[in-house]
Amino acid sequence: MNKGIRLAFFTASISGFSIFASKFFIASIDAVLFTTLKNVFVAVILSILVYCVHKQKLYELTKKQWKQLILIGLIGGSIPFALFFMGLSQITAMEGALIHKTLFIWVAIMSVIFLQEKLNRYQIFGYLAVTLGALLLGGVSYKTIGMGHAMVALATLFWSIEYIIAKKALKSIPPVIVAWARMFFGVFILLGITLFQGSITQIITLGSTQILAIISGSVFLLGYVLTWYSALSKAPTSSVSLVLATSPIITGFLSAIFISHNFPQAQILGWVMIIGGVAVTLLFGRFKQNLAL
């Protein structure tokens, strides 16, 4: 299997655990403050890593490349984070995970339009199976759609656009630098939002449990961005984004064990459809030529 696909599965695992854990983290911390602090932490770590490993490459970047990196930071590393975690504080972890993972649909559409990636009947069948499994049979009721759902959906759209821009940037820029740009440039907007809301003063009141939550969230985020951009640089955008659709299975499994203590039949059927759809697409899709089977 192509290394990019393997990395995408690893990213999906991190995402599944992260969304489940974040639901508990933001219960005791302001959502935007939580997002800002962990993003600052990750931005600092990546800045050190880039300086030590890719300092010379930074000097060699062109104006066009810098514009791409700044755009990635603004579109992917700032506003959508605030929207996502504010929305997640109002809905269930499973709902957040499922809405977020619809990004593969938007990424697939944008990949065809802007990246000239091709879709054949196998891929379309796989996408339909994953969509049905995630949205209709995922064990979640969408009878009441509120602001929280809308915020997570809008954040997902922002990230979908960012992935298209990032794919183009990754043709000539190392994945670590792209990940750094997303966090570094994006964190300035988040800090501005936090200052505007006045929640920055809550830092002095954070307890040990909340600090641990921020550190844990930062570790998840660091692992996510490093593996995701590496995956995106090594495989088609439509394929790696589809693999991310498997992460709600992990979130749902954890939720069933620790929260609901129940595995609904519809939910299990949804998981099977998601796995089947991803498998069909990877095994028989047009990008099969990109996989070392």
C-alpha positions as a Markdown table, in Angstrom:
| # | Residue | x | y | z |
|---|---|---|---|---|
| 1 | Met | 0.0 | 0.0 | 0.0 |
| 2 | Asn | 1.2 | 3.5 | -0.9 |
| 3 | Lys | 2.9 | 5.3 | 2.1 |
| 4 | Gly | 0.6 | 8.2 | 1.7 |
| 5 | Ile | -2.5 | 6.0 | 2.2 |
| 6 | Arg | -0.9 | 4.4 | 5.3 |
| 7 | Leu | -0.2 | 7.8 | 6.7 |
| 8 | Ala | -3.8 | 8.9 | 6.0 |
| 9 | Phe | -5.1 | 5.9 | 8.0 |
| 10 | Phe | -2.8 | 6.9 | 10.9 |
| 11 | Thr | -4.1 | 10.5 | 10.6 |
| 12 | Ala | -7.7 | 9.1 | 10.7 |
| 13 | Ser | -6.9 | 7.2 | 13.9 |
| 14 | Ile | -5.5 | 10.3 | 15.6 |
| 15 | Ser | -8.5 | 12.3 | 14.5 |
| 16 | Gly | -10.9 | 9.7 | 15.8 |
| 17 | Phe | -9.3 | 9.7 | 19.3 |
| 18 | Ser | -8.9 | 13.5 | 19.2 |
| 19 | Ile | -12.5 | 14.4 | 18.5 |
| 20 | Phe | -13.7 | 12.1 | 21.2 |
| 21 | Ala | -11.3 | 13.5 | 23.8 |
| 22 | Ser | -11.9 | 17.1 | 22.7 |
| 23 | Lys | -15.6 | 16.7 | 23.6 |
| 24 | Phe | -14.5 | 16.3 | 27.2 |
| 25 | Phe | -11.7 | 18.9 | 27.1 |
| 26 | Ile | -13.9 | 21.8 | 26.0 |
| 27 | Ala | -16.5 | 21.0 | 28.6 |
| 28 | Ser | -14.4 | 22.7 | 31.2 |
| 29 | Ile | -12.6 | 25.3 | 29.0 |
| 30 | Asp | -13.8 | 28.1 | 26.8 |
| 31 | Ala | -13.8 | 26.5 | 23.3 |
| 32 | Val | -11.8 | 29.3 | 21.5 |
| 33 | Leu | -9.3 | 29.6 | 24.4 |
| 34 | Phe | -8.7 | 25.8 | 24.3 |
| 35 | Thr | -8.2 | 25.9 | 20.6 |
| 36 | Thr | -5.9 | 28.9 | 20.7 |
| 37 | Leu | -3.7 | 27.6 | 23.5 |
| 38 | Lys | -3.1 | 24.2 | 21.9 |
| 39 | Asn | -2.5 | 25.7 | 18.5 |
| 40 | Val | 0.1 | 28.1 | 20.1 |
| 41 | Phe | 1.8 | 25.1 | 21.6 |
| 42 | Val | 1.9 | 23.2 | 18.3 |
| 43 | Ala | 3.0 | 26.3 | 16.4 |
| 44 | Val | 6.0 | 26.7 | 18.8 |
| 45 | Ile | 7.0 | 23.1 | 18.4 |
| 46 | Leu | 6.8 | 23.2 | 14.6 |
| 47 | Ser | 8.7 | 26.5 | 14.5 |
| 48 | Ile | 11.6 | 24.9 | 16.4 |
| 49 | Leu | 11.4 | 21.8 | 14.2 |
| 50 | Val | 11.4 | 23.9 | 10.9 |
| 51 | Tyr | 14.2 | 26.1 | 12.2 |
| 52 | Cys | 16.4 | 23.1 | 13.0 |
| 53 | Val | 15.7 | 21.1 | 9.9 |
| 54 | His | 14.5 | 23.3 | 7.1 |
| 55 | Lys | 15.9 | 26.8 | 7.9 |
| 56 | Gln | 17.7 | 27.0 | 4.6 |
| 57 | Lys | 14.5 | 26.0 | 2.7 |
| 58 | Leu | 12.6 | 29.0 | 4.3 |
| 59 | Tyr | 15.2 | 31.4 | 2.8 |
| 60 | Glu | 14.7 | 29.8 | -0.7 |
| 61 | Leu | 10.9 | 30.1 | -0.8 |
| 62 | Thr | 9.5 | 32.4 | -3.5 |
| 63 | Lys | 6.9 | 35.1 | -3.0 |
| 64 | Lys | 4.3 | 32.8 | -4.6 |
| 65 | Gln | 5.1 | 30.1 | -2.1 |
| 66 | Trp | 4.9 | 32.4 | 0.9 |
| 67 | Lys | 1.5 | 33.6 | -0.3 |
| 68 | Gln | 0.4 | 30.0 | -0.5 |
| 69 | Leu | 1.6 | 29.3 | 3.1 |
| 70 | Ile | 0.0 | 32.4 | 4.5 |
| 71 | Leu | -3.3 | 31.5 | 2.8 |
| 72 | Ile | -3.1 | 28.0 | 4.2 |
| 73 | Gly | -2.6 | 29.5 | 7.7 |
| 74 | Leu | -5.6 | 31.9 | 7.3 |
| 75 | Ile | -8.0 | 29.5 | 5.7 |
| 76 | Gly | -7.0 | 26.3 | 7.5 |
| 77 | Gly | -5.3 | 27.3 | 10.7 |
| 78 | Ser | -7.5 | 30.0 | 12.3 |
| 79 | Ile | -11.2 | 30.6 | 11.8 |
| 80 | Pro | -12.2 | 27.0 | 11.1 |
| 81 | Phe | -10.6 | 25.9 | 14.4 |
| 82 | Ala | -12.7 | 28.4 | 16.3 |
| 83 | Leu | -15.8 | 27.4 | 14.4 |
| 84 | Phe | -15.3 | 23.7 | 14.9 |
| 85 | Phe | -14.7 | 23.7 | 18.6 |
| 86 | Met | -17.4 | 26.3 | 19.3 |
| 87 | Gly | -19.7 | 24.0 | 17.3 |
| 88 | Leu | -18.5 | 20.9 | 19.0 |
| 89 | Ser | -19.3 | 22.4 | 22.4 |
| 90 | Gln | -23.0 | 22.4 | 21.3 |
| 91 | Ile | -23.4 | 19.0 | 19.7 |
| 92 | Thr | -22.2 | 15.4 | 20.4 |
| 93 | Ala | -18.7 | 14.2 | 19.6 |
| 94 | Met | -20.1 | 11.7 | 17.1 |
| 95 | Glu | -22.1 | 14.3 | 15.3 |
| 96 | Gly | -19.0 | 16.5 | 15.1 |
| 97 | Ala | -16.9 | 13.6 | 13.7 |
| 98 | Leu | -19.4 | 12.7 | 11.1 |
| 99 | Ile | -20.0 | 16.2 | 9.8 |
| 100 | His | -16.3 | 16.9 | 9.7 |
| 101 | Lys | -15.6 | 13.8 | 7.7 |
| 102 | Thr | -17.9 | 14.9 | 4.9 |
| 103 | Leu | -14.9 | 16.9 | 3.8 |
| 104 | Phe | -14.0 | 14.1 | 1.5 |
| 105 | Ile | -17.0 | 14.9 | -0.6 |
| 106 | Trp | -16.1 | 18.6 | -1.0 |
| 107 | Val | -12.4 | 17.7 | -1.5 |
| 108 | Ala | -13.3 | 15.2 | -4.2 |
| 109 | Ile | -15.4 | 17.8 | -6.1 |
| 110 | Met | -12.7 | 20.4 | -5.8 |
| 111 | Ser | -10.0 | 18.0 | -6.7 |
| 112 | Val | -11.7 | 17.3 | -10.1 |
| 113 | Ile | -12.2 | 21.0 | -10.7 |
| 114 | Phe | -8.9 | 22.5 | -9.5 |
| 115 | Leu | -6.4 | 19.6 | -9.5 |
| 116 | Gln | -7.7 | 17.7 | -12.5 |
| 117 | Glu | -7.9 | 14.4 | -10.5 |
| 118 | Lys | -10.2 | 11.8 | -12.2 |
| 119 | Leu | -13.1 | 9.9 | -10.7 |
| 120 | Asn | -14.4 | 6.6 | -12.2 |
| 121 | Arg | -17.5 | 4.5 | -11.3 |
| 122 | Tyr | -15.6 | 2.6 | -8.6 |
| 123 | Gln | -14.7 | 5.8 | -6.8 |
| 124 | Ile | -18.2 | 7.2 | -7.1 |
| 125 | Phe | -19.7 | 4.0 | -5.8 |
| 126 | Gly | -17.2 | 4.1 | -2.9 |
| 127 | Tyr | -18.1 | 7.7 | -2.1 |
| 128 | Leu | -21.8 | 6.9 | -2.1 |
| 129 | Ala | -21.3 | 4.0 | 0.2 |
| 130 | Val | -19.2 | 6.0 | 2.7 |
| 131 | Thr | -21.6 | 8.9 | 2.6 |
| 132 | Leu | -24.6 | 6.7 | 3.2 |
| 133 | Gly | -22.8 | 4.9 | 6.0 |
| 134 | Ala | -21.6 | 8.1 | 7.7 |
| 135 | Leu | -24.6 | 10.4 | 7.4 |
| 136 | Leu | -27.6 | 8.0 | 7.2 |
| 137 | Leu | -26.6 | 4.9 | 9.1 |
| 138 | Gly | -24.1 | 6.4 | 11.6 |
| 139 | Gly | -26.3 | 6.1 | 14.6 |
| 140 | Val | -26.9 | 9.8 | 14.8 |
| 141 | Ser | -30.2 | 11.7 | 14.6 |
| 142 | Tyr | -30.1 | 14.9 | 12.6 |
| 143 | Lys | -33.8 | 15.8 | 13.2 |
| 144 | Thr | -32.7 | 19.0 | 15.1 |
| 145 | Ile | -30.1 | 20.9 | 13.2 |
| 146 | Gly | -28.7 | 23.8 | 15.2 |
| 147 | Met | -26.0 | 26.4 | 15.1 |
| 148 | Gly | -23.4 | 23.9 | 16.4 |
| 149 | His | -23.9 | 21.7 | 13.4 |
| 150 | Ala | -23.7 | 24.7 | 11.1 |
| 151 | Met | -20.4 | 25.9 | 12.7 |
| 152 | Val | -18.8 | 22.4 | 12.2 |
| 153 | Ala | -20.1 | 22.2 | 8.6 |
| 154 | Leu | -18.6 | 25.7 | 7.8 |
| 155 | Ala | -15.3 | 24.7 | 9.4 |
| 156 | Thr | -15.3 | 21.6 | 7.3 |
| 157 | Leu | -15.7 | 23.6 | 4.1 |
| 158 | Phe | -12.9 | 25.9 | 5.1 |
| 159 | Trp | -10.6 | 22.9 | 5.6 |
| 160 | Ser | -11.6 | 21.4 | 2.3 |
| 161 | Ile | -10.5 | 24.5 | 0.5 |
| 162 | Glu | -7.3 | 24.6 | 2.4 |
| 163 | Tyr | -6.4 | 21.0 | 1.4 |
| 164 | Ile | -6.7 | 21.9 | -2.3 |
| 165 | Ile | -4.3 | 24.9 | -1.8 |
| 166 | Ala | -2.0 | 22.7 | 0.4 |
| 167 | Lys | -1.8 | 20.0 | -2.3 |
| 168 | Lys | -0.5 | 22.5 | -4.8 |
| 169 | Ala | 2.0 | 23.9 | -2.3 |
| 170 | Leu | 3.3 | 20.5 | -1.4 |
| 171 | Lys | 4.6 | 20.0 | -4.9 |
| 172 | Ser | 7.5 | 22.2 | -4.0 |
| 173 | Ile | 7.4 | 22.7 | -0.3 |
| 174 | Pro | 8.2 | 20.1 | 2.4 |
| 175 | Pro | 5.2 | 18.8 | 4.4 |
| 176 | Val | 6.7 | 20.0 | 7.7 |
| 177 | Ile | 6.9 | 23.6 | 6.4 |
| 178 | Val | 3.3 | 23.5 | 5.2 |
| 179 | Ala | 2.1 | 22.2 | 8.6 |
| 180 | Trp | 4.1 | 24.9 | 10.3 |
| 181 | Ala | 2.6 | 27.6 | 8.1 |
| 182 | Arg | -0.9 | 26.4 | 8.9 |
| 183 | Met | -0.3 | 26.6 | 12.6 |
| 184 | Phe | 2.0 | 29.6 | 12.8 |
| 185 | Phe | 0.0 | 32.1 | 10.6 |
| 186 | Gly | -3.3 | 30.8 | 11.8 |
| 187 | Val | -2.6 | 31.3 | 15.5 |
| 188 | Phe | -2.4 | 35.1 | 15.1 |
| 189 | Ile | -6.0 | 35.2 | 14.1 |
| 190 | Leu | -7.0 | 32.9 | 16.9 |
| 191 | Leu | -5.1 | 35.1 | 19.4 |
| 192 | Gly | -7.0 | 38.1 | 18.0 |
| 193 | Ile | -10.4 | 36.3 | 18.5 |
| 194 | Thr | -9.4 | 35.3 | 22.0 |
| 195 | Leu | -8.4 | 38.8 | 22.9 |
| 196 | Phe | -11.6 | 40.2 | 21.4 |
| 197 | Gln | -13.7 | 37.8 | 23.4 |
| 198 | Gly | -11.8 | 38.6 | 26.6 |
| 199 | Ser | -11.3 | 34.9 | 27.4 |
| 200 | Ile | -7.5 | 35.3 | 27.4 |
| 201 | Thr | -7.7 | 36.3 | 31.1 |
| 202 | Gln | -8.9 | 32.8 | 31.9 |
| 203 | Ile | -5.4 | 31.5 | 31.5 |
| 204 | Ile | -4.5 | 32.5 | 35.1 |
| 205 | Thr | -7.4 | 30.4 | 36.4 |
| 206 | Leu | -6.6 | 27.2 | 34.6 |
| 207 | Gly | -6.2 | 24.2 | 36.8 |
| 208 | Ser | -4.0 | 21.2 | 36.4 |
| 209 | Thr | -6.7 | 19.2 | 34.8 |
| 210 | Gln | -7.3 | 21.9 | 32.2 |
| 211 | Ile | -3.6 | 22.3 | 31.5 |
| 212 | Leu | -3.4 | 18.5 | 31.0 |
| 213 | Ala | -6.3 | 18.8 | 28.6 |
| 214 | Ile | -4.5 | 21.5 | 26.6 |
| 215 | Ile | -1.3 | 19.5 | 26.4 |
| 216 | Ser | -3.1 | 16.3 | 25.4 |
| 217 | Gly | -5.0 | 18.2 | 22.7 |
| 218 | Ser | -1.8 | 19.7 | 21.4 |
| 219 | Val | -0.2 | 16.3 | 21.1 |
| 220 | Phe | -3.1 | 15.0 | 19.1 |
| 221 | Leu | -3.0 | 18.1 | 16.8 |
| 222 | Leu | 0.8 | 17.9 | 16.3 |
| 223 | Gly | 0.5 | 14.2 | 15.3 |
| 224 | Tyr | -2.5 | 15.1 | 13.0 |
| 225 | Val | -0.8 | 17.9 | 11.0 |
| 226 | Leu | 2.5 | 16.1 | 10.6 |
| 227 | Thr | 1.0 | 12.8 | 9.3 |
| 228 | Trp | -1.8 | 14.5 | 7.3 |
| 229 | Tyr | 0.5 | 16.8 | 5.2 |
| 230 | Ser | 2.9 | 14.0 | 4.7 |
| 231 | Ala | 0.1 | 11.8 | 3.4 |
| 232 | Leu | -1.2 | 14.6 | 1.2 |
| 233 | Ser | 2.2 | 15.0 | -0.4 |
| 234 | Lys | 2.4 | 11.3 | -1.3 |
| 235 | Ala | -1.1 | 10.4 | -2.6 |
| 236 | Pro | -4.0 | 12.0 | -4.5 |
| 237 | Thr | -6.1 | 14.5 | -2.5 |
| 238 | Ser | -9.3 | 12.7 | -3.1 |
| 239 | Ser | -8.0 | 9.3 | -1.8 |
| 240 | Val | -6.4 | 10.5 | 1.4 |
| 241 | Ser | -9.4 | 12.7 | 2.3 |
| 242 | Leu | -11.6 | 9.6 | 1.8 |
| 243 | Val | -9.5 | 7.6 | 4.2 |
| 244 | Leu | -10.2 | 10.3 | 6.9 |
| 245 | Ala | -13.8 | 9.3 | 6.7 |
| 246 | Thr | -13.0 | 6.2 | 8.7 |
| 247 | Ser | -12.2 | 8.3 | 11.8 |
| 248 | Pro | -15.8 | 8.5 | 13.0 |
| 249 | Ile | -15.7 | 4.7 | 13.5 |
| 250 | Ile | -13.1 | 5.2 | 16.2 |
| 251 | Thr | -15.0 | 8.1 | 17.7 |
| 252 | Gly | -18.2 | 6.1 | 17.6 |
| 253 | Phe | -16.5 | 3.0 | 19.1 |
| 254 | Leu | -15.1 | 5.0 | 22.0 |
| 255 | Ser | -18.5 | 6.8 | 22.5 |
| 256 | Ala | -20.3 | 3.5 | 22.6 |
| 257 | Ile | -17.9 | 2.1 | 25.2 |
| 258 | Phe | -17.5 | 5.1 | 27.5 |
| 259 | Ile | -20.7 | 7.1 | 27.0 |
| 260 | Ser | -23.7 | 5.3 | 25.6 |
| 261 | His | -22.6 | 1.8 | 26.6 |
| 262 | Asn | -24.5 | 0.5 | 23.5 |
| 263 | Phe | -23.7 | -0.5 | 20.0 |
| 264 | Pro | -26.8 | 0.2 | 17.9 |
| 265 | Gln | -27.3 | -2.1 | 14.9 |
| 266 | Ala | -27.7 | 0.8 | 12.5 |
| 267 | Gln | -24.4 | 2.3 | 13.7 |
| 268 | Ile | -22.5 | -1.0 | 13.1 |
| 269 | Leu | -24.1 | -1.2 | 9.7 |
| 270 | Gly | -22.9 | 2.3 | 9.0 |
| 271 | Trp | -19.4 | 1.4 | 10.0 |
| 272 | Val | -19.4 | -1.6 | 7.7 |
| 273 | Met | -20.5 | 0.6 | 4.8 |
| 274 | Ile | -17.8 | 3.2 | 5.5 |
| 275 | Ile | -15.1 | 0.5 | 5.6 |
| 276 | Gly | -16.5 | -1.2 | 2.5 |
| 277 | Gly | -16.7 | 2.1 | 0.6 |
| 278 | Val | -13.2 | 3.1 | 1.4 |
| 279 | Ala | -11.9 | -0.4 | 0.5 |
| 280 | Val | -13.7 | -0.5 | -2.9 |
| 281 | Thr | -12.4 | 2.9 | -3.8 |
| 282 | Leu | -8.8 | 2.1 | -2.8 |
| 283 | Leu | -8.7 | -1.3 | -4.5 |
| 284 | Phe | -10.5 | -0.5 | -7.7 |
| 285 | Gly | -10.4 | 3.3 | -8.1 |
| 286 | Arg | -8.4 | 5.1 | -10.8 |
| 287 | Phe | -5.7 | 6.0 | -8.4 |
| 288 | Lys | -4.9 | 2.3 | -8.0 |
| 289 | Gln | -1.9 | 2.9 | -10.2 |
| 290 | Asn | -0.6 | 5.1 | -7.4 |
| 291 | Leu | -0.7 | 2.3 | -4.8 |
| 292 | Ala | 2.0 | -0.2 | -4.5 |
| 293 | Leu | -0.3 | -3.2 | -3.9 |
